[in-house]
Amino acid sequence: MNKNLGKLLGYIGIPVLLSAIVFRFVLFYFRSDGFSGMSMIFPLLAIGILIFALITSVFFAAWVYQDCKKRNDDGILWAVIIFITTPLIGLLIYFLRRCEMKQSCDACGHLVSLRAKFCEECGSKIERREEMKDMEMKRTHHINYIVIGAVSMILMLACLTGFIVSAVYGKGINSDINSNDRVWNMGAISMNYQSMKDGVWTLDFKSASDGFIAQEDMIIEDVETDSLYADISCNTVPDDSSITLYLVQGGIVRSFDVTSLSEPLEYPLNEFENGEIHVRLLIEGVEDTISKIHIK
C-alpha cells in the first residue's frame, strides 16, 4: 500500500510541482514586463535546462542507488556523487569503481565474489544460490530509470542547443534602442547609485561596456506644458566616447548628444502624447558620470 502510494505521489506530485514552477515563472515574466526586452523563449529554455538536468540526475542517481544495493555498496554516497559531478561524469566514475556483485558465505557470512569457489575468510566451499545466479544474468535492472534519465538528458541538450543558437543569432532579444518595447542589455555597468524617486531618475556610474543602454519609463501628464529636464555630467570622457539621450514613444524617436552639456537640457514634449515614454541613455565609453532626468 505504501509502495503504491509512493508511486502515485511520484507520478502526480512531480508533474504538479514542475507545472507550478513554470506557472509561477510565467506570471513573474508578464508582471516584470517581459524581463525588460528579453523574449520569453530564453528563460523558458533556461528553466528547461535546469528541470531536465534535475530529472536526469534524480533518475540516474536512483538507478545507481539500486545497483549499489545489489552489490552491498554505499548507495547514498554514490547517489550524492552523481549529483555533485553531474550524471555523465558521475556514471563514468561509478562504472570504473563499482564493486562486483557478491554473496555471503553460508558458513561465516563473509561477502565473497560470485565467481569465487571458496570463501577467502573461512575456506568453505561456496554454493551459488539461484537468486544470485539470476541477479548476475540480469545485469540491466530498473530499466525505466535509465530510459527516463536518458530521455531527460536528450531534452536538456535540446534546450541547451536552442538557448545557444538563439543567443548566437540574437533571436528573442530586443536590442534596438529605437524600439517602443523594453530593451534587453547584454553588457555590464559598474554602478555607484541608481534610483527613481519623486519622478527623478538618478544614475551614477563609474563605467559601462560600450553600447550599454540604461533606461527608465516616465509619464507625460500634459504634453502642452510638460518638458524633460536632463542634468548630465561626464567627468571622464576618453576619445571617441559619448553618451546619448533617447526619447521613444510609439513611432517618435528623438536623440540628443549629452556628453558635454554646459547647462541642463530642457526639451518640450508637445510632439509626444500623454502617457508612458521610454527614456534611455546610450553609453559609449564615458566614465564617472552622474545624470538626473525628470519630467515636469
ChimeraX attribute file (.defattr): number of C-alpha atoms within 10 A of each C-alpha:
attribute: neighborCount
match mode: 1-to-1
recipient: residues
	/A:1	6
	/A:2	7
	/A:3	8
	/A:4	9
	/A:5	10
	/A:6	12
	/A:7	12
	/A:8	12
	/A:9	13
	/A:10	12
	/A:11	11
	/A:12	11
	/A:13	13
	/A:14	13
	/A:15	12
	/A:16	13
	/A:17	11
	/A:18	12
	/A:19	12
	/A:20	12
	/A:21	13
	/A:22	16
	/A:23	12
	/A:24	11
	/A:25	15
	/A:26	16
	/A:27	10
	/A:28	13
	/A:29	17
	/A:30	11
	/A:31	10
	/A:32	10
	/A:33	12
	/A:34	18
	/A:35	16
	/A:36	16
	/A:37	18
	/A:38	20
	/A:39	16
	/A:40	15
	/A:41	15
	/A:42	19
	/A:43	17
	/A:44	16
	/A:45	20
	/A:46	15
	/A:47	17
	/A:48	21
	/A:49	21
	/A:50	15
	/A:51	18
	/A:52	20
	/A:53	21
	/A:54	18
	/A:55	19
	/A:56	28
	/A:57	25
	/A:58	19
	/A:59	22
	/A:60	25
	/A:61	28
	/A:62	21
	/A:63	21
	/A:64	27
	/A:65	21
	/A:66	19
	/A:67	21
	/A:68	22
	/A:69	14
	/A:70	19
	/A:71	17
	/A:72	15
	/A:73	17
	/A:74	13
	/A:75	20
	/A:76	16
	/A:77	13
	/A:78	21
	/A:79	25
	/A:80	15
	/A:81	18
	/A:82	25
	/A:83	18
	/A:84	12
	/A:85	14
	/A:86	17
	/A:87	23
	/A:88	14
	/A:89	13
	/A:90	22
	/A:91	20
	/A:92	13
	/A:93	15
	/A:94	17
	/A:95	10
	/A:96	9
	/A:97	9
	/A:98	16
	/A:99	15
	/A:100	15
	/A:101	20
	/A:102	18
	/A:103	22
	/A:104	16
	/A:105	22
	/A:106	13
	/A:107	13
	/A:108	12
	/A:109	12
	/A:110	14
	/A:111	16
	/A:112	19
	/A:113	18
	/A:114	18
	/A:115	12
	/A:116	14
	/A:117	14
	/A:118	15
	/A:119	20
	/A:120	14
	/A:121	13
	/A:122	12
	/A:123	12
	/A:124	14
	/A:125	14
	/A:126	19
	/A:127	13
	/A:128	15
	/A:129	12
	/A:130	9
	/A:131	10
	/A:132	15
	/A:133	11
	/A:134	10
	/A:135	14
	/A:136	15
	/A:137	9
	/A:138	9
	/A:139	9
	/A:140	10
	/A:141	13
	/A:142	14
	/A:143	10
	/A:144	11
	/A:145	18
	/A:146	19
	/A:147	14
	/A:148	16
	/A:149	25
	/A:150	16
	/A:151	14
	/A:152	22
	/A:153	21
	/A:154	15
	/A:155	18
	/A:156	24
	/A:157	16
	/A:158	15
	/A:159	21
	/A:160	17
	/A:161	14
	/A:162	16
	/A:163	20
	/A:164	14
	/A:165	12
	/A:166	16
	/A:167	13
	/A:168	9
	/A:169	9
	/A:170	11
	/A:171	14
	/A:172	15
	/A:173	21
	/A:174	17
	/A:175	19
	/A:176	13
	/A:177	21
	/A:178	20
	/A:179	17
	/A:180	16
	/A:181	18
	/A:182	22
	/A:183	23
	/A:184	22
	/A:185	17
	/A:186	11
	/A:187	11
	/A:188	13
	/A:189	16
	/A:190	13
	/A:191	14
	/A:192	13
	/A:193	11
	/A:194	14
	/A:195	13
	/A:196	15
	/A:197	9
	/A:198	7
	/A:199	13
	/A:200	17
	/A:201	20
	/A:202	20
	/A:203	20
	/A:204	19
	/A:205	19
	/A:206	17
	/A:207	20
	/A:208	20
	/A:209	15
	/A:210	16
	/A:211	19
	/A:212	21
	/A:213	26
	/A:214	17
	/A:215	21
	/A:216	15
	/A:217	14
	/A:218	19
	/A:219	16
	/A:220	20
	/A:221	14
	/A:222	15
	/A:223	15
	/A:224	14
	/A:225	11
	/A:226	17
	/A:227	18
	/A:228	17
	/A:229	17
	/A:230	22
	/A:231	17
	/A:232	24
	/A:233	20
	/A:234	19
	/A:235	14
	/A:236	15
	/A:237	17
	/A:238	11
	/A:239	8
	/A:240	8
	/A:241	14
	/A:242	20
	/A:243	24
	/A:244	15
	/A:245	21
	/A:246	19
	/A:247	22
	/A:248	21
	/A:249	19
	/A:250	14
	/A:251	9
	/A:252	14
	/A:253	15
	/A:254	11
	/A:255	15
	/A:256	13
	/A:257	13
	/A:258	20
	/A:259	21
	/A:260	13
	/A:261	13
	/A:262	10
	/A:263	10
	/A:264	15
	/A:265	15
	/A:266	14
	/A:267	13
	/A:268	15
	/A:269	18
	/A:270	14
	/A:271	9
	/A:272	20
	/A:273	17
	/A:274	16
	/A:275	12
	/A:276	15
	/A:277	19
	/A:278	22
	/A:279	21
	/A:280	20
	/A:281	23
	/A:282	19
	/A:283	23
	/A:284	21
	/A:285	19
	/A:286	23
	/A:287	22
	/A:288	17
	/A:289	21
	/A:290	18
	/A:291	19
	/A:292	18
	/A:293	22
	/A:294	20
	/A:295	19
	/A:296	14
